Amino acid sequence: MGSSNRQSAIPKIDSTLLSILLVSAIGVLGGQLVSPALPILMQSLDIPEQQIGLVMSVFFFSALVSIPIIGVLADVYGRRKLTLIGLIIFGVSGTSIAFVDSFLYLLILRTLQGIGFASLSPLAVTILGDLYKGHMGSTVQGLRGSFHGMAVLSIPPIAGFLADISWNYPFLLYTLSLPAALLIFFALPETHAPDSSPAILSTFKNYWSSIRHELIKPNLRILFGWHLVGSLLKSTVITFLPIFIVFSLGHSAFMAGAVLSFRGFIRIFSSPLSGFLVSYLSKSVAIRLTLTLAAISIALIPFSNSILTIFFLVGIFGIADSLFIPILNDTVAASTTSKHRGGIVAAVNTSKPLGKVIGPILFGLILAYYGFTILFVSAAILCFAYICISYLSTKTSPLSSF
């Protein structure tokens, strides 16, 4: 795959690109596949209501801890190798959940699966950053978002249907990771092969010493914050919008699921337009614009009494989110050199699982004490506040990589 293809207006859809996009879509299964099965899982394994959230929490906490380590290993030992290992761990541990009858064993396997998950989406962003530059970088990150959208649209109803038959059937879908690993093995070349394989301990010491000066740069702190705020907004929608639809608007859980799946439909078509957007706007302006649009749509949710209005607002949020994510991912990948890209992308991406850990706890407390209106409005205010902070930071310390 020559450089000329990388710089053309439309990316060449070949086995290499498809393998990366598939890996990224497989990572979406970590949360989207499990959520519809939680009620049945709780009944079948007699799990207390206050403990069922651990199924998600241990997964994302494990990923949060593992992502920086995986990023270093990918830069030192190779992206392809770590992606293959991650897919196998993710698929085997996830599929094994279907054969356990203990909540403890389930949590152990979910923890292992979180380690595998840490090798999927962050490394997909890193590899795309290795292969594609300029506007093409945002375009292929947008294609990655479209594949995510397909997974978000299709997996929840399939998983819910299987869970109605038996709680463990949805987890068999994690076997999809294994053919994806075969595709990576045959179709994906190593995009950053190291010259040698030093000892693990000295590797980490030397590596973090070499990228420490990059991690403290203002632009990376701002990028980390953008990822964190975006993750907080998304966790607010995914966690609390269904509760609002059911208990405040009086609709069924099926309707709540349909609203969330609508995000996936929107994402399929809007994510690839990210490259078009940054051809007219700078990346920093595009990021702030899309984040502002997402915050406005969230702020209007509690003032809506029609399910059609909710669909409309979720559609606006879906468009903003599906443009925000690929542009931000491309900005992170382009902010460093190939030598350190895996570690930098991984370090910044720890903000995603961090947001998914903090968001439900923080806004759950707000909901308990102040209700839905304050919950959604406060999420939007938090977003607006960070947009202002990031703007003032870039005014006082211009970011050349933007």
Secondary structure, DSSP 8 states (H G I E B T S, - for coil): --HHHHHSSS----HHHHHHHHHHHHHHHHHHTTGGGHHHHHHHTT--GGGTTHHHHHHHHHHHHHHHHHHHHHHHH-HHHHHHHHHHHHHHHHHHGGG---HHHHHHHHHHHHHHHTTTHHHHHHHHHHH--HHHHHHHHHHHHHHHHHHHHHHHHHHHHHHHH-TTGGGGGGGGHHHHHHHHHHH---SS--S----HHHHHHHHHHHHHHHHTSHHHHHHHHHHHHHHHHHHHHHHHHHHIIIIIS---HHHHHHHHHHHHHHHHHHGGGHHHHHTTS-HHHHHHHHHHHHHHHHHHGGG---HHHHHHHHHHHHHHHHHHHHHHHHHHHHTS-TTTHHHHHHHHHTHHHHHHHHHHHHHHHHHHHH-HHHHHHHHHHHHHHHHHHHHHHHHHS--TT-
